[in-house]
Amino acid sequence: GLDAFQAERMMTVLGDLARQGHTVVISVHQPSSRMWRAIDDVVLISEGSVVYSGARLDCLPSFRARGFRCPAQTNPAEFLLDVISV
């Protein structure tokens, strides 16, 4: 795995590639809040089934509509992983 600094550098490089029109697919386990904000689209999978697929910005509102509200000052990625792991 990468430390936080190297992971952030990698996200910068991958973001640059995506802005140039390349498709970038990554698998991230327990991303930091900063890394979460760098992601455009998200696919959340639990027990082999897709739980959410769409824009990162629509992810929390989608879970909120299902009764799962992310507490303030909580890393959204950690919150979502906790919800889908139950």
C-alpha positions as a printed Julia matrix, in Angstrom:
86×3 Matrix{Float64}:
   0.0    0.0     0.0
   0.92   3.63   -0.36
   1.35   6.11    2.45
  -0.98   9.13    2.45
   1.5   11.39    0.63
   2.18   8.89   -2.16
  -1.53   8.09   -2.5
  -2.31  11.77   -2.92
   0.42  12.15   -5.55
  -0.96   9.13   -7.39
  -4.48  10.62   -7.34
  -3.09  13.85   -8.83
  -1.45  11.95  -11.69
  -4.57   9.85  -12.29
  -6.75  12.97  -12.19
  -4.55  14.57  -14.84
  -4.95  11.49  -17.04
  -8.73  11.53  -16.59
  -8.9   15.22  -17.55
  -6.99  14.33  -20.73
  -9.8   11.94  -21.66
  -8.38   8.66  -20.38
 -10.57   6.27  -18.44
  -9.15   5.66  -14.97
 -10.37   2.85  -12.73
  -9.01   2.43   -9.21
  -9.77   0.19   -6.27
  -9.36   2.05   -3.0
  -9.76   0.64    0.48
 -10.35   3.16    3.27
  -9.58   6.36    1.33
  -8.89   9.56    3.22
 -11.44  12.37    3.04
  -9.13  14.23    0.67
  -8.85  11.23   -1.64
 -12.64  10.75   -1.5
 -13.12  14.32   -2.76
 -10.79  13.62   -5.71
 -13.01  10.81   -7.02
 -15.67  11.63   -9.64
 -17.68   8.41   -9.85
 -18.07   5.59   -7.34
 -19.05   1.94   -7.46
 -19.69   0.41   -4.04
 -19.83  -3.38   -3.92
 -20.9   -5.54   -1.0
 -20.91  -9.33   -1.03
 -20.5   -9.33   -4.81
 -23.45  -7.03   -5.52
 -23.38  -3.4    -6.59
 -24.86  -1.28   -3.82
 -24.27   2.1    -5.48
 -22.96   3.2    -8.86
 -22.9    6.84   -9.84
 -21.48  10.25   -9.15
 -19.62  10.71   -5.87
 -21.6   13.9    -5.25
 -24.88  11.93   -5.43
 -23.69   9.07   -3.24
 -24.37  10.5     0.24
 -27.76  11.96   -0.78
 -28.71   8.54   -2.16
 -27.84   6.84    1.13
 -29.54   9.65    3.1
 -32.75   8.96    1.14
 -32.51   5.35    2.34
 -32.19   6.46    5.97
 -28.39   6.45    6.31
 -27.19   9.94    7.29
 -23.44  10.57    7.4
 -22.59  12.31   10.7
 -20.8   15.66   10.57
 -17.01  15.48   10.73
 -17.05  11.87    9.47
 -15.04  10.66    6.5
 -17.77   9.83    3.94
 -15.8    6.85    2.62
 -15.5    5.33    6.1
 -19.2    5.94    6.74
 -20.22   4.28    3.47
 -17.95   1.31    4.03
 -19.45   0.84    7.49
 -22.99   1.0     6.07
 -22.42  -1.5     3.27
 -20.46  -3.88    5.49
 -23.39  -4.54    7.83
